[in-house]
Amino acid sequence: MYLKEFDLDLPYILNDESIESIMKIQKCEYNEATKLDYELNWKWKRRSFRLGVFGASPIQFE
């Protein structure tokens, strides 16, 4: 079996300061604040990383 495609990803890294700040401002629990932190501060980093590495699609081998 040969590798036809591979994909790189940028895993989410918790930022406790940001999460605590969101918890205070939004008055929510840790889990919800973590989701908000990902949406507000990390999702765009992940997408721009993937677009920067691959252009717009994963690398494919023939």
Phi and psi restraints in degrees (value plus and minus 20) as a CYANA .aco file:
   2 TYR   PHI    -131.4   -91.4
   2 TYR   PSI     128.1   168.1
   3 LEU   PHI     -91.7   -51.7
   3 LEU   PSI     102.0   142.0
   4 LYS   PHI    -122.0   -82.0
   4 LYS   PSI     -43.7    -3.7
   5 GLU   PHI    -176.8  -136.8
   5 GLU   PSI     126.3   166.3
   6 PHE   PHI    -162.7  -122.7
   6 PHE   PSI     140.2   180.2
   7 ASP   PHI    -159.6  -119.6
   7 ASP   PSI     116.8   156.8
   8 LEU   PHI    -125.2   -85.2
   8 LEU   PSI     128.8   168.8
   9 ASP   PHI    -158.7  -118.7
   9 ASP   PSI     136.4   176.4
  10 LEU   PHI    -128.5   -88.5
  10 LEU   PSI      84.7   124.7
  11 PRO   PHI     -88.7   -48.7
  11 PRO   PSI     129.3   169.3
  12 TYR   PHI     -88.0   -48.0
  12 TYR   PSI     113.9   153.9
  13 ILE   PHI    -136.1   -96.1
  13 ILE   PSI     103.1   143.1
  14 LEU   PHI     -82.3   -42.3
  14 LEU   PSI     118.3   158.3
  15 ASN   PHI    -141.1  -101.1
  15 ASN   PSI      75.5   115.5
  16 ASP   PHI     -80.2   -40.2
  16 ASP   PSI     -55.9   -15.9
  17 GLU   PHI     -83.5   -43.5
  17 GLU   PSI     -65.0   -25.0
  18 SER   PHI     -85.1   -45.1
  18 SER   PSI     -62.3   -22.3
  19 ILE   PHI     -84.2   -44.2
  19 ILE   PSI     -64.3   -24.3
  20 GLU   PHI     -82.9   -42.9
  20 GLU   PSI     -59.5   -19.5
  21 SER   PHI     -82.8   -42.8
  21 SER   PSI     -64.3   -24.3
  22 ILE   PHI     -82.8   -42.8
  22 ILE   PSI     -60.8   -20.8
  23 MET   PHI     -79.7   -39.7
  23 MET   PSI     -61.3   -21.3
  24 LYS   PHI     -89.7   -49.7
  24 LYS   PSI     -64.8   -24.8
  25 ILE   PHI     -91.3   -51.3
  25 ILE   PSI     -66.6   -26.6
  26 GLN   PHI    -106.6   -66.6
  26 GLN   PSI     -31.3     8.7
  27 LYS   PHI      32.8    72.8
  27 LYS   PSI      37.5    77.5
  28 CYS   PHI    -150.2  -110.2
  28 CYS   PSI     154.3   194.3
  29 GLU   PHI    -104.9   -64.9
  29 GLU   PSI     150.5   190.5
  30 TYR   PHI     -77.0   -37.0
  30 TYR   PSI     -66.5   -26.5
  31 ASN   PHI     -81.4   -41.4
  31 ASN   PSI     -64.9   -24.9
  32 GLU   PHI     -86.4   -46.4
  32 GLU   PSI     -58.9   -18.9
  33 ALA   PHI     -85.3   -45.3
  33 ALA   PSI     -55.4   -15.4
  34 THR   PHI     -84.9   -44.9
  34 THR   PSI     -63.3   -23.3
  35 LYS   PHI     -81.6   -41.6
  35 LYS   PSI     -63.4   -23.4
  36 LEU   PHI     -84.7   -44.7
  36 LEU   PSI     -60.5   -20.5
  37 ASP   PHI     -80.1   -40.1
  37 ASP   PSI     -63.2   -23.2
  38 TYR   PHI     -81.5   -41.5
  38 TYR   PSI     -68.4   -28.4
  39 GLU   PHI     -83.1   -43.1
  39 GLU   PSI     -61.8   -21.8
  40 LEU   PHI    -102.3   -62.3
  40 LEU   PSI     -56.2   -16.2
  41 ASN   PHI    -137.6   -97.6
  41 ASN   PSI     -36.1     3.9
  42 TRP   PHI    -138.4   -98.4
  42 TRP   PSI     -54.2   -14.2
  43 LYS   PHI     -75.8   -35.8
  43 LYS   PSI     -63.8   -23.8
  44 TRP   PHI     -87.2   -47.2
  44 TRP   PSI     -54.2   -14.2
  45 LYS   PHI     -84.6   -44.6
  45 LYS   PSI     -62.6   -22.6
  46 ARG   PHI     -83.8   -43.8
  46 ARG   PSI     -65.6   -25.6
  47 ARG   PHI     -85.8   -45.8
  47 ARG   PSI     -63.6   -23.6
  48 SER   PHI     -86.9   -46.9
  48 SER   PSI     -53.2   -13.2
  49 PHE   PHI     -81.6   -41.6
  49 PHE   PSI     -68.6   -28.6
  50 ARG   PHI     -85.0   -45.0
  50 ARG   PSI     -60.7   -20.7
  51 LEU   PHI     -88.0   -48.0
  51 LEU   PSI     -56.8   -16.8
  52 GLY   PHI     -88.5   -48.5
  52 GLY   PSI     -54.9   -14.9
  53 VAL   PHI     -98.4   -58.4
  53 VAL   PSI     -64.5   -24.5
  54 PHE   PHI    -127.9   -87.9
  54 PHE   PSI     -24.8    15.2
  55 GLY   PHI      65.1   105.1
  55 GLY   PSI    -114.7   -74.7
  56 ALA   PHI    -156.7  -116.7
  56 ALA   PSI     -23.5    16.5
  57 SER   PHI    -165.2  -125.2
  57 SER   PSI     139.8   179.8
  58 PRO   PHI     -84.5   -44.5
  58 PRO   PSI     137.6   177.6
  59 ILE   PHI     -95.0   -55.0
  59 ILE   PSI     111.8   151.8
  60 GLN   PHI    -138.4   -98.4
  60 GLN   PSI     122.7   162.7
  61 PHE   PHI    -129.7   -89.7
  61 PHE   PSI     128.3   168.3
